[in-house]
Amino acid sequence: MTEPVVAAKAPAKVSLEAGKDYWWCSCGLSKAQPFCDGSHKGSGLAPMKYNVEKSGDYWLCACKHSSKKPLCDGAHKTLA
């Protein structure tokens, strides 16, 4: 698998804590979207480590096509 699965055509709003590591699902197979649950194993794709400097709400990409991964850039609006 070289292309990720579109998990959703809208971003996921999540509250993140500063200084904490998060693993964003890049394959789209995780049942714990937008975070990794290990479902990528054998897919050829790997999760992306992400942390924030400021605690708060963030919009994480669920379509897996953002150019600003793991943050949403609106790419889901262009998907068929």
C-alpha positions in Angstrom: 0.0 0.0 0.0 1.5 3.3 -1.0 -1.5 5.6 -0.8 -3.3 6.1 2.5 -7.0 5.3 3.0 -9.2 8.3 3.4 -10.5 7.9 7.0 -12.9 10.8 6.8 -13.6 13.8 4.5 -13.5 16.2 7.4 -10.7 17.0 10.0 -10.8 15.7 13.5 -10.9 18.3 16.3 -8.8 17.2 19.2 -7.5 18.7 22.4 -3.8 18.3 22.7 -1.4 18.9 25.7 1.8 20.8 25.3 4.9 18.7 25.6 3.1 15.4 25.1 3.9 13.1 22.1 1.1 12.0 19.8 1.2 9.5 17.0 -0.9 10.6 14.0 -2.2 7.9 11.8 -0.9 8.4 8.2 -2.3 5.2 6.7 -6.0 5.8 7.4 -6.5 2.3 8.7 -6.6 3.1 12.5 -9.8 2.6 14.4 -8.6 5.3 16.8 -8.6 8.1 14.2 -6.8 10.5 14.0 -4.3 8.6 16.1 -2.4 5.4 15.4 -3.5 2.1 16.8 -0.9 0.0 15.0 -3.1 -1.0 12.0 -0.4 0.3 9.6 1.7 -2.8 10.2 2.5 -4.3 6.8 1.1 -1.3 4.9 4.4 0.3 4.1 3.2 3.5 5.9 4.1 4.6 9.4 2.6 7.0 11.9 3.9 10.5 12.4 5.1 11.7 15.8 3.6 15.0 16.7 3.7 17.3 19.7 2.6 20.9 20.3 4.1 23.8 22.1 0.8 25.1 23.3 -2.1 23.1 24.8 -5.4 23.6 23.0 -7.7 22.4 20.2 -6.2 21.4 16.9 -7.8 20.2 13.6 -5.9 17.0 12.5 -6.2 15.7 9.0 -8.4 12.7 8.5 -8.3 12.5 4.7 -4.5 11.9 4.9 -3.9 14.2 1.9 -2.9 17.4 3.7 0.3 19.2 2.7 0.6 20.3 6.3 0.4 16.9 8.0 -0.8 16.2 10.6 -2.8 19.5 10.5 -5.7 19.9 8.1 -5.1 22.2 5.2 -8.5 21.7 3.5 -7.4 19.1 1.1 -10.4 17.0 1.9 -12.5 19.5 0.0 -10.8 18.5 -3.2 -11.4 14.8 -2.9 -14.0 13.1 -5.0 
